Amino acid sequence: LGKVAKGRDDRAETKRKLREVGDKIGRQIAKDYVVYPALTGKAWKSTLTANMTANVIRNLWTNAVIFCGHFPDGAEKFTKADVDNETQAQWYLRQMLGSANISGGPVMDFMTGNLSYQIEHHLFPDLPSNRYAEIAVRVRELCDKYDLPYTTGPLAVQYFKSWRTIAKLSLPNKYLADTPDAAPETASERGFGGTAVVDPATGRRRGLATAIRENRRVRGVRRLLGMR
């Protein structure tokens, strides 16, 4: 859309895509609001109302699931520059760090079409979704092994955090919980400056999960002392 607005797109290709999308939208509207109501005869009004209601509920639910998978605290935000020249290993890491799961058990998994396992969905987009729960166990083991965060939480909590993030990022930086780099709403890697890389007790290299916990502890102390 940015290229289209600036006139830097291939106009012929853009028109082709718009026609393709328009045709798909037209077919869906015709099916939901013309064909199906017509098939029910005198009950067409009830069918039309039911289809409209179902579509609204579906869109609201889909919005909540997608937001919870990408915007709550712990899901990092990346720029185009971040993906320049990234390796395959870095791609996998970005997919994991840029997404979040919804906890809730088999019922939640079913209701979300298994997109409650958004991390696994990003890591293995071609994997049948009914395998996500099985794979999630192994992904968490890898996160524990390499000290990486595995972001998950209840639907209500994740949805609240998602909208809080969006609201805060629409306001001036002074409303962030910390500096633009260290605030949980932005999760920039520059926010880890000064964090010890090696654990002095064990001599082992610290991972991202430990660094995040350390940053939270430091922020808590600073808040108690009245510091930003």
N, C-alpha and C positions, 0 to 999 in steps of 0.2 A: 504493500500500500504506500509505503514511503517513496518508492521509486515511481509509482504511478502519479502521486501528488506532485513530484518534482519533474515529471516528464522524462524520466530516465529509463522508462520501460520500453519493451518492444510492443508497440501499439497493436500490431496484428495479433501477437500472442495473447495480449491482455483481452482483446475483443473476443478471441476464441474461447478463453477461459470464462469470460463473463457469459457468453452464450451457453456454454456447457453448464455453468451453475444455474443460469436462468431456466434452462430446460428442466433441470432436476427439481428446482423449486416449483415450477409449473406443474410437473407430474405429481409431486407430493400434494400440492394444494388441491388439484383435481381429484385425486384419489380420496383424500380425507374429507373434503367439503362438497364434492359434487357426486362422484361415483357411489361411494358407500351410502350416503344419505339417500340417493335415488334408489338404491337396491332395497331399502327398507320401506318403500312405499309411503303410506300415510304416517309412519313413525319417523319421517325424515328429520323433523325438528329435533326429536330426542337424540337421534344419531349424530346430527350436526353439533348439538350441545355437548354430547359425550365426547366426541372427537376433539372439540376445542378444549374442553376441560382436561382431557388426557394429555394433550400436547403442552398445555401450560404447566401441569404438574411434572411432566417429563423434563421440560426445559429447566424448571427450578431445581429439580433433583440433580440433573446433569451438571448444572452450574455449581451446586454445592460440592459434588464429588470432584469435579475438575479443579476447583479452587483449593480444596483440601489437599490435593495431590501436588500443588505447585507453589502455594503462597504462604503457608504458615511459617512460624519461626522455625529455623533449622533447615528450611529449603533455600539454598543459596540462589542468588540471581546473577546471571552471567550476561556479558555484553558480547557483541560480535567479535571484538578484538580478542576476547578470551579464548575463542575457538580457532584462531588463526594458527596454523601449523601444529595443532595438537596431535599427539600420538594416539594409537588405538587404546592404550592403557589410560591415557588422560581422558579419552572419550567416555570410557566406562566409569571413571571416577566422577566426571561431570554429570553423567546421567543419574548416578546415585545421590550425589550431593544436592542436585537441583530438584529433587522430588521428595515426597513424603507419603507415608501410608496412613490408613485409617484402621484403628483397632476396633473389634466388635464381634469377632467370631464368624461362624458359617453363615448366619442370617445376613449380616452386613456384607459379607463377601458376595452372596447371591444377589442382594439388592443393588450392589454397585457393578455387577457384571465382573467381579474380581478386580476392579480398578481400585479397590481398597489396598491392593498391593501395587501401588503406583511405582515404587522403587524397582520392583521386579519387572514391571511392565516396561519401564525405560531401559533396563539392562538387557532384557530379552524380548524385544517387541514381536518376534515371530513365534514365540512359545505359546502353545494353547493356554488360555487363561486359567483353566482348571488345574494347571500344574504350579501356579504361582505360590500357593500355600506350602507346597513341598519344597520348592526352590528357596522360599524365604528363610527356611531354617538354615540352609547352607550359606546364604548371603549374610545372615546375622553372625554366623560363626566366623566368616571372613572379616566382618567389621570388628568383631571382638579381637581377632588375631592381630589385625593391623591398626587397632586403636582408631577406628573411623566411626563417625556418628551414624546411627540408624534412626531416622526421624519417624516417629509414629505417635498416635494418640487418638482419643475418642472423637467421633464426628463433630460434636458440639464444640469441643475445645479447638480442634483444627480449623473449623469454619470461623469461629470467633477470631482466632489468631490471623487468619487469612485477611479478613476485612479490616482488622486492626492494622496490619501491615500496609494494605492498600491506602487506608485513610492517612496513616502517618507519613507515607511517602509522597502524599499529595500536599503536605504541609511543609513549611520551612524547616531547615535542619534543627533549629532550636527545640523542636518538639520531639526529636528522636531521644531514645533512652540514653544514648551516648554520642560520641562523635560520629560523623558520617561514615567513617571506616569501621568503627568498633560496634556500632549499634546492631542489635539482633535483627532489626528490620532490613538491614543492608548486607550484613555478613560478608564484608570485604576481607580478603586475605591480608590486607594492610592493617587490619585491626588487631593482628597478632604480634605486632612489633614489640619486642622486649620480653616475650614469652620464652622461657627456657626450652631449648630444643631437646636437651638430654636430661633424663631424670637423674638427679644427683645421688639418689638412694640406690638405684639399680644399675645406673650406667647405660640404660637402654634409651633409644631414641623415642621421644614422645610423639604420639600421633595427634590427629586433628581433634578427636573426641576429648582427649585430655586438655588440649589447648582451649577448647570451648568451655570446659568446666572451670579452668583456671581464670579465663576472662570473666565468667559469671561471678566467680568468687571475688575478683578484684572490683567489679562493678558494684557488688553488694557492699563491700567495705567502703568504697568511695561515696556511696549514697548515705551510709551511716555517718560519714564524716562531713556530709554536706558538700562534697566535691562533685563536679560533673564528670 
